[in-house]
Amino acid sequence: MKDKNKEIIILGIDPGTAITGWGIIKDGKKEMEVVAYGCIETSKNKTDVERLKETAKDLQAIIKEYKPDEMAIEELFFFKNLKTAIKVAQSRGVLMFVTAKQKISVAEYTPLQIKQALTGYGRADKKQMQIMVQSILKLKTIPKPDDAADALAVAICHQQSRKLEQLMKK
């Protein structure tokens, strides 16, 4: 973790197979600001291996461009479909590996932790989360697509966790 007086760049990730949301925030001395956000999309016509390779390549490009100091990723906490859960877990593994290979620390948060960090309520719905992302980052509109807004929420959660950890060390 960097010196508390320095700006840090946090990469938030909402992992997926078809769509992986990503968001970059800068945690400055006074407040957070959004740097960039978007999605890594892969075609369902490609094999699983091709999709994972594409996700890895795109994440490497994001890391190269924005040079994040830390990365936060959503944990796979609950699933309805085992096949989907396995594919998302594979994607998470690739994303974490690519990031760790660049010597960037990786933090993981459950959906409950992310919702609590942003709204104070672990069962907040998607709309509540999006409104909080917009409000916290002082954006004119809610970030689109939803996966990008979710990734920014992960980054905000990490920033809040960092601040709490720093306060507890005092």
C-alpha positions as CSV (number, residue, x, y, z in Angstrom):
1,M,0.0,0.0,0.0
2,K,1.3,3.4,-0.9
3,D,1.9,6.4,1.3
4,K,-1.4,7.9,2.4
5,N,-0.4,11.4,1.2
6,K,0.2,10.2,-2.4
7,E,-2.5,9.8,-5.1
8,I,-3.2,6.2,-6.0
9,I,-4.9,4.7,-9.0
10,I,-7.3,1.9,-8.3
11,L,-8.6,-0.5,-10.9
12,G,-12.0,-2.0,-10.0
13,I,-13.1,-5.2,-11.8
14,D,-16.6,-6.7,-12.2
15,P,-15.6,-10.1,-13.7
16,G,-17.6,-12.0,-16.3
17,T,-17.2,-14.2,-19.3
18,A,-19.0,-12.2,-22.0
19,I,-18.6,-8.8,-20.3
20,T,-16.0,-7.7,-17.7
21,G,-16.6,-4.3,-16.3
22,W,-13.6,-2.2,-15.4
23,G,-13.3,1.2,-13.7
24,I,-10.3,3.4,-12.8
25,I,-10.5,5.9,-10.0
26,K,-7.8,8.2,-8.6
27,D,-7.8,8.5,-4.8
28,G,-6.4,12.0,-4.3
29,K,-5.4,13.8,-1.2
30,K,-8.9,15.3,-0.9
31,E,-11.4,13.2,-2.9
32,M,-11.8,10.5,-5.4
33,E,-12.2,11.1,-9.1
34,V,-13.1,8.8,-12.0
35,V,-10.3,8.4,-14.5
36,A,-12.0,6.0,-17.0
37,Y,-14.3,3.0,-17.2
38,G,-15.6,0.6,-19.7
39,C,-16.1,-3.1,-20.5
40,I,-14.1,-5.9,-22.0
41,E,-16.5,-7.8,-24.2
42,T,-15.9,-11.2,-25.8
43,S,-17.9,-13.0,-28.4
44,K,-20.0,-16.0,-27.5
45,N,-18.8,-17.5,-30.9
46,K,-15.3,-17.9,-29.6
47,T,-14.0,-20.8,-27.5
48,D,-13.6,-20.4,-23.7
49,V,-9.8,-20.3,-24.2
50,E,-10.0,-17.6,-26.9
51,R,-12.3,-15.5,-24.7
52,L,-9.9,-15.8,-21.7
53,K,-7.0,-14.8,-23.9
54,E,-8.9,-11.8,-25.2
55,T,-9.8,-10.7,-21.7
56,A,-6.2,-11.0,-20.6
57,K,-4.9,-9.1,-23.5
58,D,-7.5,-6.3,-23.0
59,L,-6.7,-6.1,-19.3
60,Q,-3.0,-5.8,-20.1
61,A,-3.7,-2.9,-22.4
62,I,-5.8,-1.2,-19.6
63,I,-3.0,-1.7,-17.1
64,K,-0.4,-0.3,-19.6
65,E,-2.5,2.8,-20.3
66,Y,-3.7,3.7,-16.8
67,K,-0.9,2.2,-14.6
68,P,-3.0,1.3,-11.6
69,D,-1.3,0.9,-8.2
70,E,-3.9,-1.5,-6.8
71,M,-6.7,-3.7,-8.2
72,A,-10.0,-4.7,-6.5
73,I,-12.2,-7.5,-7.9
74,E,-15.6,-8.8,-7.0
75,E,-15.7,-12.2,-5.5
76,L,-17.9,-14.9,-6.8
77,F,-20.3,-15.1,-3.9
78,F,-23.5,-16.6,-5.1
79,F,-24.5,-18.3,-8.3
80,K,-27.6,-19.8,-9.8
81,N,-25.9,-21.7,-12.6
82,L,-22.8,-23.8,-11.9
83,K,-21.6,-23.7,-15.6
84,T,-21.8,-19.9,-15.5
85,A,-20.0,-19.8,-12.1
86,I,-17.2,-21.9,-13.4
87,K,-16.7,-19.6,-16.4
88,V,-16.7,-16.5,-14.3
89,A,-14.3,-18.1,-11.8
90,Q,-12.0,-18.9,-14.8
91,S,-12.2,-15.2,-15.9
92,R,-11.5,-14.0,-12.3
93,G,-8.4,-16.3,-12.2
94,V,-7.1,-14.8,-15.5
95,L,-7.8,-11.3,-14.4
96,M,-6.1,-11.8,-11.0
97,F,-3.1,-13.5,-12.6
98,V,-2.5,-10.8,-15.2
99,T,-2.7,-8.1,-12.5
100,A,-0.5,-10.0,-10.1
101,K,2.1,-10.6,-12.9
102,Q,2.4,-6.8,-13.2
103,K,3.1,-6.7,-9.4
104,I,-0.1,-4.9,-8.7
105,S,-1.7,-5.9,-5.4
106,V,-5.1,-7.5,-5.6
107,A,-8.0,-7.2,-3.1
108,E,-11.2,-9.2,-3.3
109,Y,-14.6,-8.1,-2.0
110,T,-18.0,-9.8,-1.8
111,P,-21.1,-8.2,-3.3
112,L,-22.3,-7.7,0.3
113,Q,-19.1,-5.8,1.3
114,I,-19.3,-3.6,-1.8
115,K,-23.0,-2.8,-1.2
116,Q,-22.3,-2.0,2.5
117,A,-19.3,0.2,1.6
118,L,-21.4,2.3,-0.9
119,T,-24.8,2.4,0.7
120,G,-24.5,1.1,4.3
121,Y,-26.9,-1.7,3.4
122,G,-25.8,-5.1,2.2
123,R,-29.0,-5.8,0.3
124,A,-29.0,-2.6,-1.8
125,D,-30.4,-3.0,-5.3
126,K,-28.6,-2.3,-8.5
127,K,-30.3,1.1,-9.0
128,Q,-29.3,2.2,-5.4
129,M,-25.7,1.2,-6.2
130,Q,-25.6,3.1,-9.4
131,I,-27.0,6.2,-7.8
132,M,-24.3,6.0,-5.1
133,V,-21.5,5.5,-7.7
134,Q,-22.8,8.6,-9.5
135,S,-23.0,10.6,-6.3
136,I,-19.7,9.5,-4.8
137,L,-17.8,10.2,-8.0
138,K,-19.8,13.4,-8.7
139,L,-20.8,12.3,-12.2
140,K,-23.5,13.9,-14.2
141,T,-25.0,10.6,-15.2
142,I,-25.0,7.0,-14.0
143,P,-22.1,5.2,-15.7
144,K,-23.1,2.8,-18.5
145,P,-23.1,-0.1,-19.1
146,D,-24.1,-1.6,-15.8
147,D,-20.9,-3.7,-15.6
148,A,-18.7,-0.6,-15.7
149,A,-20.8,1.0,-12.9
150,D,-20.4,-2.2,-10.9
151,A,-16.6,-2.1,-11.5
152,L,-16.5,1.5,-10.3
153,A,-18.4,0.4,-7.2
154,V,-15.7,-2.3,-6.5
155,A,-13.0,0.4,-6.8
156,I,-14.9,2.7,-4.4
157,C,-15.3,-0.1,-1.9
158,H,-11.5,-0.7,-2.1
159,Q,-10.8,3.0,-1.5
160,Q,-13.1,3.0,1.5
161,S,-11.5,-0.1,2.9
162,R,-8.0,1.5,2.4
163,K,-9.2,4.6,4.3
164,L,-10.6,2.6,7.2
165,E,-7.4,0.5,7.4
166,Q,-5.4,3.7,7.6
167,L,-7.6,5.1,10.3
168,M,-7.3,1.9,12.3
169,K,-3.5,2.0,12.1
170,K,-3.5,5.4,13.9
